[in-house]
């Protein structure tokens, strides 16, 4: 019995020892922004769709550059209708033949070239999608970070407001304070709790957005305490010079090149389509002179593009119009990218100034205001309403400073989307 007891205790101790590291590792690893972006890129079905589309277009380009399949023909010629007998009439032949058509001009080479240009367009769309996913996930991560940390600030302040509410209640009950002070404190406390509910809703919304990109398990992980150190964007001139190489513009350029090649293909219709037809005819039977002689036939066909006014000319005109349309779309895209750059750059400059203002004036002054008001109130010379208002203003300033910092990172993400992936 003693041995069994010792064995049971040993098992219990071993289980406890093994459970310690398991319990320690149960805490989820914080979800940093870089990890979130990588997970989203791995999970994005649109990227996989675009990759499959590129593969399909590239394969179609190879097929478009090949000759049409040859035609095999088998049959009987000149079969007499009075007897339907093979071998009685010298005109009857059992024929087997093969024919091959050659598309006009350089149609095949140009079709293969156009397919490659369309594949380049899809590749540019893939690059743009990667930039867009990176930007959207970064902004969703920042939205959740702001909501979580603003909620922490509000909940920390709620404790102080509850203490102020209790103090004002005691002062009102013992006659040293007014009912208005007590009611005003309760009102501010209720307002703070309402803000917390709004922030909780914002946090749930941000988490829902991340779930769309990362899945439920990854999006439920806590975020780090500190914001990531995103690199500052390049200079305005550098981003502006990079806009013509933006994937959206590159996709348009590839579409323009493909449309221009399509116009070259349309112009090939002015050239004739050639064809070769080879056949062998076996004449069964014979006459007094011996077996009938077999026959070999070789034919060359050529199309006659004579009436071009309503066919070739119109096809070329349509292709030329498509080139113009694609060019205008590219130019409009570049103007839109520049407009976005101008807006983001102005926002970037403004937020930097706001951050400096809050760090050098608003936050220090609001903290000093609360301290001075509290000291004066404790010494009997302060105004309770001013103390309450200064504490609300301090919380507003802290949350606003947090919002400025997350907005700065969000604008960085937008600017890097325009400039290209940061290293």
VENMO-V6045 format. One record per helix or strand. SS is the DSSP state (h for helix, s for strand). FROM is the first residue (numbers start at 1). TO is the last residue. If there is no record, write none. Layout:
{{SS | FROM | TO} {SS | FROM | TO}}
This chain:
{{h | 2 | 24} {h | 33 | 43} {h | 45 | 64} {s | 71 | 77} {s | 93 | 102} {h | 107 | 174} {h | 179 | 214} {h | 216 | 219} {h | 236 | 245} {h | 247 | 270} {s | 274 | 282} {s | 286 | 287} {s | 290 | 291} {s | 295 | 302} {h | 312 | 378} {h | 384 | 419}}
